Amino acid sequence: MLVIFISGLTISPTFIAGYSLVEGQAPVHRRTEGMAWLSSSISVEVASGSAIVGHIIDASGARWGYAFAAAAGLAAVVSCLAGASRLRVPRPADAPA
C-alpha cells in the first residue's frame, strides 16, 4: 500500500517534468504536436502495461506483477539515459529561429 501511495505522489512531478522537457525541446511551431505525442504515448503505455501486468498477475501472482513494474521502470531509466545525449539547450522563445 505504501508503494502505491509513493507512486501516486511521484506521478504529477513526472508528468510536469516530461511536459516541460517537451516544451523546451520542441520547436515553437511543433510544440502542440510534441505534447500530443507525449499524451498519446503515456495513454498507450499505461493501457498496455495494465493489460500485460493483469495477465502476469493472473498467471503468476502479485509478486511478479511488481517485478514487471520494476523492470518497466528500469527500462524507462535506461531509455532516458540513452537519449540524454540528444537533448539540446533550449533557446529563448523570442529568439529568432
C-alpha positions as CSV (number, residue, x, y, z in Angstrom):
1,M,0.0,0.0,0.0
2,L,2.9,2.4,0.8
3,V,4.5,1.7,-2.6
4,I,1.2,2.7,-4.3
5,F,0.9,5.8,-2.3
6,I,4.5,6.9,-3.1
7,S,4.0,6.1,-6.7
8,G,0.9,8.3,-6.7
9,L,2.9,11.1,-5.3
10,T,5.5,10.9,-8.0
11,I,3.2,10.8,-11.0
12,S,2.4,14.5,-11.1
13,P,6.1,15.7,-10.9
14,T,7.0,13.1,-13.5
15,F,4.3,14.4,-15.9
16,I,5.4,18.0,-15.2
17,A,9.0,17.2,-16.0
18,G,8.0,15.4,-19.1
19,Y,5.8,18.2,-20.5
20,S,8.5,20.7,-19.5
21,L,11.1,18.7,-21.4
22,V,8.9,18.6,-24.5
23,E,8.1,22.3,-24.2
24,G,11.8,23.1,-24.0
25,Q,12.9,20.7,-26.8
26,A,10.2,21.1,-29.4
27,P,10.4,24.0,-31.8
28,V,7.6,26.5,-31.1
29,H,5.7,25.7,-34.3
30,R,5.7,21.9,-33.4
31,R,5.1,22.2,-29.6
32,T,1.4,21.1,-29.8
33,E,2.4,18.1,-31.8
34,G,5.0,17.2,-29.2
35,M,2.5,17.5,-26.4
36,A,0.1,15.3,-28.3
37,W,2.7,12.6,-28.9
38,L,3.6,12.7,-25.2
39,S,-0.1,12.4,-24.1
40,S,-0.7,9.6,-26.6
41,S,2.4,7.6,-25.6
42,I,1.5,7.9,-21.9
43,S,-2.0,6.6,-22.6
44,V,-0.9,3.7,-24.8
45,E,1.8,2.7,-22.3
46,V,-0.5,2.8,-19.3
47,A,-3.1,0.8,-21.1
48,S,-0.7,-1.8,-22.5
49,G,1.2,-2.0,-19.2
50,S,-2.1,-2.6,-17.3
51,A,-3.2,-5.3,-19.7
52,I,0.2,-7.1,-19.6
53,V,0.6,-6.9,-15.8
54,G,-3.0,-8.2,-15.4
55,H,-2.1,-11.4,-17.3
56,I,1.1,-11.7,-15.3
57,I,-0.7,-11.4,-12.0
58,D,-3.4,-13.9,-13.1
59,A,-0.8,-16.4,-14.2
60,S,1.9,-15.9,-11.5
61,G,0.7,-13.8,-8.7
62,A,1.1,-10.2,-7.5
63,R,4.9,-10.6,-6.7
64,W,5.6,-11.0,-10.4
65,G,3.4,-8.0,-11.2
66,Y,5.6,-5.8,-9.0
67,A,8.6,-7.3,-10.7
68,F,7.2,-6.4,-14.1
69,A,6.6,-2.8,-12.8
70,A,10.2,-2.6,-11.5
71,A,11.5,-3.9,-14.8
72,A,9.4,-1.4,-16.7
73,G,10.8,1.4,-14.5
74,L,14.3,0.2,-15.1
75,A,13.7,0.2,-18.8
76,A,12.4,3.7,-18.6
77,V,15.6,4.9,-16.8
78,V,17.8,3.2,-19.3
79,S,15.8,4.7,-22.2
80,C,16.2,8.2,-20.6
81,L,19.9,7.8,-20.0
82,A,20.4,6.6,-23.6
83,G,18.6,9.6,-25.0
84,A,20.0,12.2,-22.7
85,S,22.9,13.0,-25.1
86,R,20.4,14.0,-27.8
87,L,18.8,16.8,-25.7
88,R,19.7,20.3,-26.7
89,V,19.8,23.5,-24.8
90,P,16.5,25.3,-25.4
91,R,16.8,28.7,-26.8
92,P,14.5,31.5,-25.6
93,A,11.1,31.6,-27.2
94,D,11.6,35.1,-28.5
95,A,14.9,34.4,-30.2
96,P,15.0,34.3,-34.0
97,A,14.9,30.9,-35.5
